[in-house]
Amino acid sequence: MSVQTAKVAQDLSRFDNRRRVREAVAQDILEQSAAKVRAQPRVKETVRISGWMLLGFATFAVSMFIVVYSNVRLAELSSKTGALSREIAELKQEESLLQKLGDSKVNMAEIERIATEELGMIKPTRDQVIYIDLSDGDHAVVLKDTGGFWRDLFGG
């Protein structure tokens, strides 16, 4: 007997079928579990939504819409307020500039010249000026209503 033949005789792992047996058993288990799954009837679960849940969701959705809308509106109005504030500041500055320009255009000597030469006005003399003393206070007298003009006219 040769050395090579002796090695073959001692190598019994060729005849070991434990691995094949394990694979066959695993395959059988898979087929049995698949058969059980196929044998069981499939039941489709239905999801039921209660009316209260639907009402709660609708309330939540409406509330979120209102919050978002009010925030958008607030942003728009804030933007408009800022723009109007800037416009007011610009207009006040322009008003101040125009007031200064108008004040610089007023020349009392020119106004007096136009009044005397073109309009024929003269300055009042001392005896034409009358001063009123209001140190006692200002008061008015209300006359009694006698019935009207027509009644007084026709003696009624």
Secondary structure as GFF3:
##gff-version 3
##sequence-region A 1 156
A	DSSP	alpha_helix	3	10	.	.	.	ID=ss1
A	DSSP	three_ten_helix	12	15	.	.	.	ID=ss2
A	DSSP	alpha_helix	18	39	.	.	.	ID=ss3
A	DSSP	alpha_helix	51	105	.	.	.	ID=ss4
A	DSSP	alpha_helix	108	113	.	.	.	ID=ss5
A	DSSP	pi_helix	114	118	.	.	.	ID=ss6
A	DSSP	three_ten_helix	126	128	.	.	.	ID=ss7
A	DSSP	alpha_helix	149	154	.	.	.	ID=ss8
###
